[in-house]
Amino acid sequence: MLQEQAPGTGLILGKAGDLLNWSRKNSIWWMAFGLACCAIESLMCLNTARFDMDRHGGLLRNTPRLSDLMLVAGTLTHKMADITEHLYEQMPEPRYVMAIGGCAINGGPFYYDSYTVVRGVDKIIPVDVYVPGCPPRPEAVMFGIEQLKEKIIARGMIE
Ligand code: SF4
């Protein structure tokens, strides 16, 4: 990170890639993609005063073209699969996906054996963070955001 101070100056030295990643992890613009009850129980809480994604630099956007992170919450049906992929393709790189709840992770506790249900969002698009639960508590989603931040720093965006 930005840890070196140039001797005898007020300058702090660091790599441009580290600076970029630092700013990325602290300004994650997110798109809510709610498909079922997890969207109400977990996702909507993020914008409330109690959890307040804004203080983590997160900003809710309603378009994939301005979003870094897609939060998929709920049951993904085959009918929605193409739309999900299409939304993902519209997001600029680097883009991230979080699967929230059992349904988004593997089809869920109730509908996993239905012919209409995709058994996990990662069958359609790559997922970076999984937040298990039915539904997960909002605190778990916030923890997932912190895990994503670590992943952003570890991944290195400029090769
Ligand atoms: S994991 Fe549970 S709460 Fe979440 S969408 Fe599925 S059934 Fe609903």
Boltz pocket constraint, residues with backbone or C-beta under 6 A from the ligand:
constraints:
  - pocket:
      binder: B
      contacts: [[A, 36], [A, 37], [A, 38], [A, 39], [A, 41], [A, 73], [A, 74], [A, 75], [A, 100], [A, 101], [A, 102], [A, 103], [A, 104], [A, 108], [A, 109], [A, 110], [A, 133], [A, 134], [A, 135], [A, 136]]
      max_distance: 6.0
